[in-house]
Amino acid sequence: MTVHGPGPGGEPVYDRGGAVCVIGAGGSGLNAIKNLREAGFSVDCYERETTVGGGWNWRHDRSPVYATTHLISSKPFTQFPDFPMPDDWPDYPHHSHLLSYFERYADHFGLREHIWFGTEVTDVVPAPQERHWDVTIRGARGGEPRTLRYGAVVVANGHNWSPRWPDVEGIDTFRGQLLHSSGYKDPAQLRGRKVLVVGGGNTGCDVAVDAAQQAARCWHSTRRGYWYAPKYAMGRPADQANDLMRWLRLPLWLRRWLFTRVLAATTGDYRRFGLRRPDHKLFETHPVVNSQLTYYLGHGAITPVPDVARFARTHVEFTDGSTADPDVVVLATGYRPRFDFVDPDLLGFGDGGPPQLRMQLFSRTHPTLAVAGLVQPDGGIFPIVHWQTVTVARWLRLWESAPERATTLWDKHRHEADRQYSSAKVDRSSPRHWFELDHVVYLRALQDALRELEAA
Ligand SMILES: Cc1cc2nc3c(=O)[nH]c(=O)nc-3n(C[C@H](O)[C@H](O)[C@H](O)COP(=O)(O)OP(=O)(O)OC[C@H]3O[C@@H](n4cnc5c(N)ncnc54)[C@H](O)[C@@H]3O)c2cc1C
C-alpha cells in the first residue's frame, strides 16, 4: 500500500488505490459491498458496531426497533431481488427475521471479510488527488485515528438512529418519564402505567397499540389527520394490492378512488374513532400501515388527542385545551438524518433542509460520493437500495474506464437534484417527508440511468 504525506491530522495517508469505502454494514451497506464487489471493486466497509444488520439488529445501541416491530412493507417488496426471504416466513416478518436475513445475506455473498467491525468513520474529505477521498477511521471505543485514500465513498449510515426531540414549551419541567421511541424496547416498559404517545407515524401508532394492550391508560397525540392503511387489502398485503394497480397502469385518481373505497368498506369515517379527517390526499405522504389502531380506538383502549401545546410539572396540555396526566410520555417524533463525518455542503445539506442529491443518490458536486438508502419509499427500501448500488457500481466503473464519457453524462444530468420521484404532490415541509418517493417512478429513473450507462 502506497503511503502519502501527512493527512488532515498530520498522520500518513494509506492509499487504497481505486478501492471503494462503504460506511455502515446495515442492509444498505451490505448490499453496496456485494454489488461493488460483483462489479470488480475492492471494498473496505467500516462499521461502528461489532456485527451486521444496522438498525434491524436490536442489540445495537442505536437500533430503533422494539420487541413488537414487524415489517410494514411485505416480504417480496422488502427483500433484495437476488436473495429472497424464505417461503415459510410470514408476509410481514418480525425484526429478528430481518436480522437473520442480513446475516444470511452477508454469509452467502462472503461479505464479512470486507468489513472492519468496531470501526467508526470520523472524516471524509476530498483528497488532493482528483476525485479521491481521504477517509479517517478510528476504533469505535477510541484509539488512534488512521487515514486511508479511496477512489470513491458510498455512505450507508442509515437515517433512523439520531432521535429528533421536539421543542415543546415546558418539556423540561415535566416530572414524569420522557422517553424517545428510540429508547422504547419492550411493552413491559408501559405495563400498568399511564402512557401518552406523541406522534402519528408508523412507530407512534405501533407504540400506541402496544400501550393499548399493556398500559393502564393510553392517550395518542397526533398533529394532523393521516391515512391509516390496513396491512391487507383485497386479501393481499396492501403494498402488493397497490402494486397490482400500478402494474395495471391505473391512473392516480383511479388508484385513490379504489383505495378509499377499500378504506370506506373496512374502517369507514375516521371521525367516528375520534381521529381527524386526513388533511391531504391519499399517496401524498408515506402511508401509516396499521390495522390495529382503529381496532383499539374502537375498544376505548386508546384515547386520541390533538397536538401537545405545552408540558407542565404533572400534566400535559393539548391544543384543544384538554389535559392528560401520564406517568410516561413516549415521543415517537422521528429521527434526524446525520452525516457528522462529511462537510454538509458536499451532500447539498447546508441550509438545514433535506440533502440535495442527484437522483437521491449522488453528491451534486462530487461524482464519486454516493449515499445509499436515503429514501423513504411507498414500500420496502431494500429493493430500491439494490438498484441504487448497482447504479453506483456501474457509474464508478464508467468513471474509471472512460472518464470523458462519464463527464459528458454527468454534465447532461446536472439538474437531476431538483427532480422529485413521486406521482402525487408530496408536502416536504416536514422532515418526516423529506425522503419520500414513489418506488415505481424512482425505479424507472434508475432503470433509465442504467440504460444510459450501458450505452456509454
Ligand atoms: C421502526 C422502524 C420500522 C421500519 N420498517 C420498515 C419496513 O417495514 N420496511 C422497510 O423497507 N424499511 C423499514 N424501516 C426503514 C429501514 O429499513 C431502516 O431504516 C433500515 O435500517 C435502513 O438500513 P440502512 O442500512 O440504510 O441503515 P441502518 O440499518 O441504520 O445501518 C446503518 C449502519 O451504519 C453504521 N454507521 C453509522 N455511522 C457510521 C460511522 N460513522 N462509521 C461506521 N459505521 C457507521 C451503523 O452502526 C449501522 O450499522 C423501518 C425503520 C424503523 C425505524
The ligand as an ORCA input file, in Angstrom:
! r2SCAN-3c Opt
* xyz 0 1
  C     -39.424      1.083     13.437
  C     -38.993      1.008     12.009
  C     -39.663      0.185     11.126
  C     -39.268      0.109      9.804
  N     -39.951     -0.714      8.964
  C     -39.547     -0.837      7.691
  C     -40.223     -1.717      6.792
  O     -41.226     -2.320      7.116
  N     -39.728     -1.840      5.534
  C     -38.618     -1.164      5.122
  O     -38.190     -1.355      3.984
  N     -37.992     -0.307      5.928
  C     -38.430     -0.117      7.196
  N     -37.767      0.747      8.029
  C     -36.665      1.575      7.470
  C     -35.347      0.872      7.115
  O     -35.473     -0.484      6.858
  C     -34.322      1.029      8.128
  O     -34.065      2.372      8.404
  C     -33.003      0.314      7.710
  O     -32.349      0.066      8.896
  C     -32.125      1.050      6.728
  O     -30.926      0.316      6.505
  P     -29.533      1.069      6.347
  O     -28.514      0.023      6.129
  O     -29.683      2.122      5.303
  O     -29.299      1.849      7.712
  P     -29.037      1.231      9.164
  O     -29.780     -0.025      9.336
  O     -29.284      2.334     10.119
  O     -27.483      0.870      9.151
  C     -26.507      1.877      9.159
  C     -25.225      1.292      9.730
  O     -24.183      2.258      9.596
  C     -23.390      2.240     10.788
  N     -22.763      3.549     10.897
  C     -23.379      4.762     11.001
  N     -22.478      5.750     11.043
  C     -21.266      5.162     10.985
  C     -19.931      5.657     11.000
  N     -19.677      6.972     11.067
  N     -18.902      4.784     10.920
  C     -19.151      3.450     10.842
  N     -20.391      2.916     10.827
  C     -21.429      3.764     10.889
  C     -24.389      1.965     11.890
  O     -23.756      1.436     13.027
  C     -25.330      0.967     11.214
  O     -24.925     -0.360     11.433
  C     -38.157      0.866      9.349
  C     -37.489      1.725     10.230
  C     -37.919      1.808     11.546
  C     -37.224      2.775     12.447
*
